Amino acid sequence: MVAPLAVRRLVRRGVHLLLGGVILLPYVLLIIGFVQLFTEPGTPYVPAGVLAAVTLVIATVPPFLPAMRALEITATRGLLDVDLPDPAADPPWESRLFGAGWYVLHLLSGGAAMAAVLFSAPTAVLLVVRGLGFDDGRGIAGLSLLDGVTGVWAVLLGLGLVVATAYLVAGLGALLAWFAPLLLGPSPAELRLAMEAQAHEFAERNRLARELHDSVGHALTVTTLQAAAARRVLDSDPEFARRALVAVEEAGRAAMEDLDHVLGVLRAGGTAPDADASPQRTLADLPRLIDDTRTTGMELEATVDGDLAAVPPVLSREAYRIVQEGLTNAARHAEHVPVRLRVAATADGLDIDVSNPLPDGAAAGGASGRANGGRGLSGMRERVRLLRGELSAQAADGVWRVRVHLPG
């Protein structure tokens, strides 16, 4: 019975209700003013009607504004202790309509609470004063029925009136707290937009993870192999060692650029602030990728057919990453065996074929650890799936082969 009268909660809910009552006062005064205007003789009804219509429009607009809904959500969270999500910057009209309904409910509840407080406070004081014997003999204005209430009964009635008003405020506050999630919470349209935004963010983060894995993983693999090759021939072939060290430097710089870009995107909230400025390598960079791979000591036979410059940009970027991951996997898992790469641009799209003999003693598809994919093949499959392409990765006749077809 006393739980609704917890002082802190009661005061906060009372403040929220009184805010609604204060906002309601101008509306009440306008209604009273226009009623008096139209009931007075000689009023020019046409100008008065235009003025009333303009006033009605002005008074109706605020409840539908996103800023007003945001203010109501903030006040409700702070004073009614209702957990509500942050409002959308541009909520759909369904949410605005619910927000307007909450605005009306808040004002009406606040008006009722304010009227109860304005009536009960002075009445309770006069009753208690009378009951304690300090009555000046005058009755309570507008309440002649209470003129006969004196003594202890007057004190009890005054205190009871205060308690009843407190329960009314607590009840109206609880009512608003119950309706708040229904009217100020996210509508189905907002939930759909939020889910779409979340899905877009997850997709972007997955894309960034793939980019980071492919670029940094490739750089680490290539630089490790290039450094090892440079160490082996440092005395016998200094020129080759010098080229390998230059390639290590360039691969490190490229990886740092990619890493810096990804970290910048993550700090910005998961979406690229300037996609055009981001490091995006395409099939135009394929010759450099092939040269860098060969400096690791890999025996790479590369064949390019068709006009790669005519490949659409999105397809070209993803195809570069697929080739890069295929060569990285070959360098990492296939040891020192010849690798064949074929990239062909056709009228139907783009074909990529990376193959190498299985290392000695490797089981079909198993020794390299690539049969079930790992992160490299998983990333390739995600890229191919997003482009509605086809990928096969399997061992046959002692040869590991990755084949990809991307429709144009």
C-alpha positions in Angstrom: 0.0 0.0 0.0 2.9 2.4 0.8 5.1 1.3 -2.1 3.6 3.8 -4.6 4.3 6.6 -2.1 8.1 6.2 -2.1 9.2 9.8 -1.8 11.9 9.8 -4.6 9.8 8.1 -7.1 6.7 10.1 -6.2 8.5 13.4 -6.5 10.0 12.5 -9.9 6.7 11.3 -11.3 5.0 14.4 -9.9 7.5 16.7 -11.6 6.9 14.8 -14.9 3.1 15.2 -14.5 3.4 18.9 -13.6 5.5 19.5 -16.7 2.6 18.2 -18.7 0.2 20.4 -16.8 2.3 23.4 -17.4 2.5 22.7 -21.2 -1.3 22.2 -21.1 -2.0 25.6 -19.6 -1.4 27.6 -22.9 -3.8 25.3 -24.7 -6.5 25.7 -22.0 -6.1 29.5 -22.1 -6.3 29.5 -25.9 -9.5 27.5 -25.8 -11.0 29.8 -23.2 -10.0 32.8 -25.2 -11.5 31.6 -28.4 -14.7 30.5 -26.7 -15.1 34.0 -25.3 -14.2 35.5 -28.7 -16.9 33.5 -30.5 -19.6 34.1 -27.9 -19.2 37.8 -27.7 -21.7 39.7 -29.9 -20.4 41.5 -32.9 -17.4 39.3 -33.4 -16.2 39.1 -37.0 -16.4 35.4 -37.5 -14.4 35.1 -40.7 -11.2 36.7 -39.4 -11.7 35.0 -36.0 -12.2 31.6 -37.8 -9.0 32.2 -39.8 -7.1 33.1 -36.6 -8.5 30.0 -34.9 -7.5 27.7 -37.8 -3.9 29.1 -37.9 -3.7 28.7 -34.1 -4.9 25.2 -34.3 -2.3 24.3 -37.0 0.5 25.9 -34.9 -0.7 24.0 -31.8 -0.9 20.7 -33.6 2.5 20.7 -35.2 4.8 20.4 -32.1 3.7 16.9 -31.1 4.7 15.5 -34.5 8.2 17.0 -34.5 11.2 14.6 -33.9 12.7 17.1 -31.5 9.6 17.0 -29.3 9.6 13.2 -29.3 13.2 13.2 -28.4 12.5 15.6 -25.4 9.7 13.5 -24.3 11.8 10.3 -24.4 14.6 12.1 -22.4 12.1 13.4 -19.8 10.4 9.9 -19.5 13.8 8.1 -19.0 14.9 10.6 -16.4 11.7 11.1 -14.4 9.7 8.0 -14.9 12.7 5.6 -14.9 11.5 3.9 -18.1 14.2 2.3 -20.3 13.7 3.6 -23.8 16.1 3.5 -26.7 17.6 6.6 -28.2 15.2 8.2 -30.7 15.8 8.1 -34.4 16.9 11.3 -36.0 14.2 11.1 -38.7 11.5 8.7 -37.3 8.8 7.4 -39.6 5.3 8.9 -39.5 4.1 5.9 -37.6 6.4 6.7 -34.7 5.5 10.4 -34.9 1.8 9.5 -34.6 2.5 7.4 -31.5 4.6 10.3 -30.2 1.8 12.7 -30.7 -0.5 10.3 -28.8 1.9 10.2 -25.9 2.1 14.0 -26.0 -1.7 14.3 -25.6 -1.7 11.6 -22.8 1.1 13.4 -21.0 -0.7 16.8 -21.1 -4.1 15.4 -20.0 -2.5 13.4 -17.2 -0.5 16.4 -16.1 -3.5 18.6 -16.2 -5.5 16.2 -14.0 -2.6 16.0 -11.6 -2.1 19.8 -11.5 -5.8 20.3 -10.9 -5.8 17.8 -8.1 -2.8 19.4 -6.4 -4.2 23.0 -6.8 -7.5 21.9 -5.3 -6.2 19.6 -2.5 -3.2 21.6 -1.2 -5.2 24.7 -0.1 -8.2 22.7 0.9 -6.1 20.4 3.1 -4.4 23.3 4.7 -7.7 25.0 5.6 -9.1 21.8 7.0 -6.1 21.2 9.2 -6.1 24.8 10.4 -9.8 24.5 11.2 -9.3 21.2 13.0 -6.6 22.7 15.2 -8.8 25.6 16.2 -7.3 28.4 14.2 -10.3 28.9 11.9 -11.3 32.5 11.3 -14.9 31.5 10.8 -15.0 31.7 7.1 -15.9 28.6 5.1 -13.9 27.0 2.3 -14.8 28.8 -1.0 -16.9 26.6 -3.2 -17.1 23.7 -0.7 -20.0 24.6 1.6 -20.4 20.9 2.3 -17.2 21.0 4.4 -18.3 23.8 6.6 -19.6 21.4 9.2 -16.4 19.4 9.4 -14.4 20.5 12.4 -12.0 19.2 15.0 -10.2 15.9 14.6 -12.4 15.0 11.6 -11.2 18.1 9.8 -7.6 17.2 10.4 -8.1 13.6 9.3 -10.0 14.7 6.2 -7.2 17.2 5.3 -4.5 14.6 5.7 -6.6 12.0 3.9 -7.0 14.5 1.0 -3.2 14.9 0.8 -2.7 11.1 0.8 -5.4 10.6 -1.9 -3.7 13.2 -4.0 -0.4 11.5 -3.6 -2.0 8.2 -4.7 -3.5 9.9 -7.7 -0.1 11.3 -8.7 1.5 7.9 -8.2 -1.2 6.2 -10.2 -1.1 8.6 -13.1 2.7 8.3 -13.1 2.5 4.5 -13.1 0.0 4.8 -16.0 2.4 6.9 -18.0 5.3 4.6 -17.2 3.2 1.7 -18.5 2.2 3.5 -21.7 5.7 4.9 -22.4 7.2 1.8 -24.1 4.1 1.4 -26.2 4.0 5.0 -27.5 7.6 6.2 -27.2 9.3 2.9 -27.9 10.5 1.9 -31.4 7.7 1.2 -33.8 7.8 -1.8 -36.2 9.1 0.5 -38.9 11.9 1.8 -36.6 12.8 -1.7 -35.5 13.0 -2.7 -39.1 15.3 0.3 -39.9 17.4 -0.5 -36.8 17.8 -4.1 -37.8 18.7 -3.1 -41.4 21.3 -0.6 -40.0 22.6 -3.3 -37.6 22.8 -5.8 -40.5 24.6 -3.3 -42.6 27.1 -2.6 -39.8 27.7 -6.3 -39.3 28.3 -6.8 -43.0 30.6 -3.8 -43.1 32.6 -5.1 -40.1 32.8 -8.6 -41.7 34.0 -6.9 -44.9 36.7 -5.1 -42.9 37.7 -8.3 -41.1 38.1 -10.0 -44.5 40.1 -7.0 -45.9 42.3 -7.0 -42.8 42.9 -10.7 -42.9 43.6 -10.8 -46.6 45.9 -7.8 -46.7 47.8 -8.2 -43.5 47.9 -12.0 -43.7 49.3 -11.8 -47.2 51.8 -9.1 -46.2 53.0 -11.2 -43.3 53.3 -14.4 -45.3 55.1 -12.7 -48.2 57.5 -10.7 -46.0 58.4 -13.8 -44.0 59.1 -15.8 -47.1 60.9 -12.9 -48.8 63.1 -12.3 -45.7 63.9 -16.0 -45.6 64.8 -16.0 -49.3 67.0 -12.9 -48.8 68.8 -14.5 -45.9 69.6 -17.6 -47.9 71.1 -15.8 -50.9 72.5 -12.7 -49.1 76.1 -13.7 -49.9 75.6 -15.5 -53.2 73.1 -13.1 -54.9 73.1 -9.7 -53.2 70.9 -8.2 -56.0 68.1 -10.7 -55.4 68.4 -10.1 -51.6 68.1 -6.3 -52.2 65.0 -6.8 -54.4 63.5 -9.0 -51.7 64.1 -6.4 -49.0 62.5 -3.7 -51.1 59.5 -6.0 -51.6 59.3 -6.5 -47.8 59.4 -2.7 -47.3 56.6 -2.2 -49.9 54.5 -5.0 -48.5 54.8 -3.6 -45.0 53.8 -0.1 -46.2 50.8 -1.5 -48.0 49.7 -3.5 -45.0 50.1 -0.4 -42.7 47.9 1.6 -45.1 45.2 -1.1 -45.0 45.5 -1.4 -41.2 45.3 2.4 -40.8 42.2 2.6 -43.0 40.4 -0.2 -41.2 41.1 1.3 -37.8 39.9 4.6 -39.0 36.7 3.1 -40.2 36.2 1.3 -36.9 36.7 4.5 -35.0 34.1 6.2 -37.2 31.5 3.6 -36.2 32.0 0.9 -38.8 31.3 2.9 -42.0 33.9 4.4 -44.2 33.9 8.2 -44.0 35.3 8.5 -47.5 35.2 5.3 -49.5 37.0 6.8 -52.5 40.0 7.6 -50.3 40.3 4.1 -48.9 43.1 1.8 -50.2 41.2 -0.4 -52.7 43.4 -2.6 -54.9 42.0 -4.0 -58.1 43.0 -6.3 -60.9 45.1 -3.4 -62.2 47.5 -4.2 -59.4 47.7 -7.9 -60.3 51.1 -7.6 -62.0 52.6 -6.1 -58.9 51.0 -8.9 -56.8 52.5 -11.5 -59.1 56.0 -9.9 -58.9 55.9 -9.6 -55.1 54.9 -13.3 -54.8 57.7 -14.4 -57.1 60.2 -12.5 -54.9 59.4 -15.0 -52.1 61.0 -17.7 -54.3 57.7 -19.2 -55.4 57.7 -20.7 -58.9 54.6 -18.9 -60.2 53.2 -19.4 -63.7 50.6 -16.7 -64.3 48.3 -16.4 -67.3 45.9 -13.5 -67.9 43.3 -13.6 -70.6 40.9 -10.9 -71.7 40.6 -7.2 -70.8 40.8 -6.9 -67.1 40.4 -3.2 -67.3 36.8 -3.8 -68.5 35.9 -5.7 -65.4 33.4 -3.7 -63.1 35.2 -2.0 -60.2 33.4 -4.0 -57.4 34.1 -7.3 -59.2 37.7 -6.2 -59.8 38.4 -5.4 -56.2 36.9 -8.6 -54.9 38.7 -10.7 -57.5 42.0 -9.1 -56.5 41.5 -10.2 -52.9 40.5 -13.7 -54.0 43.7 -14.0 -56.1 45.7 -12.6 -53.3 44.3 -15.1 -50.8 44.8 -18.0 -53.2 48.5 -17.1 -53.7 48.9 -16.5 -49.9 47.5 -19.9 -49.1 49.8 -21.5 -51.7 52.8 -19.8 -50.3 51.9 -20.7 -46.8 50.8 -24.3 -47.2 52.3 -25.6 -50.5 56.0 -25.2 -49.6 58.3 -25.0 -52.6 56.1 -26.4 -55.4 55.2 -24.7 -58.7 51.9 -22.7 -58.6 49.8 -21.9 -61.6 47.5 -18.9 -61.7 45.0 -18.2 -64.5 42.7 -15.1 -64.6 40.3 -14.8 -67.5 37.8 -12.1 -68.2 35.0 -13.5 -70.5 31.7 -12.3 -71.7 30.1 -14.3 -68.8 32.2 -12.8 -66.1 35.5 -13.6 -64.5 37.3 -17.0 -64.0 40.1 -17.5 -61.5 42.1 -20.7 -61.2 44.9 -21.3 -58.7 46.5 -24.7 -58.5 49.6 -26.4 -57.2 50.8 -30.0 -56.6 50.2 -31.2 -53.1 53.4 -31.4 -51.0 55.0 -34.8 -50.6 53.2 -36.9 -48.0 50.1 -34.7 -48.0 46.8 -36.5 -48.0 44.2 -35.4 -50.5 43.1 -32.0 -49.4 44.2 -32.7 -45.8 47.9 -32.0 -45.1 47.7 -28.4 -46.0 44.8 -27.9 -43.7 42.7 -26.3 -46.4 40.1 -28.9 -47.1 37.6 -27.3 -44.6 38.7 -23.8 -45.4 40.2 -22.0 -42.4 39.8 -18.2 -42.4 41.3 -17.8 -45.9 38.9 -20.0 -47.7 36.0 -18.9 -45.6 36.7 -15.3 -46.6 37.0 -16.3 -50.2 33.6 -18.1 -50.0 32.0 -15.1 -48.4 33.3 -12.8 -51.2 32.1 -15.3 -53.9 28.7 -15.7 -52.3 28.2 -11.9 -52.1 28.9 -11.7 -55.8 26.6 -14.7 -56.5 29.5 -16.6 -57.9 30.7 -20.2 -57.6 33.8 -21.6 -55.8 35.3 -25.0 -55.6 38.4 -25.9 -53.6 39.5 -29.5 -53.6 42.4 -31.9 -54.2 42.3 -34.3 -57.1 45.1 -36.4 -58.6 47.7 -34.9 -56.3 46.8 -31.3 -57.2 45.1 -28.8 -55.0 42.9 -26.5 -57.1 40.8 -23.5 -56.3 38.3 -22.5 -59.0 36.2 -19.4 -58.9 33.6 -18.0 -61.3 32.2 -14.5 -60.8 29.3 -13.5 -63.0 29.7 -10.2 -64.8 
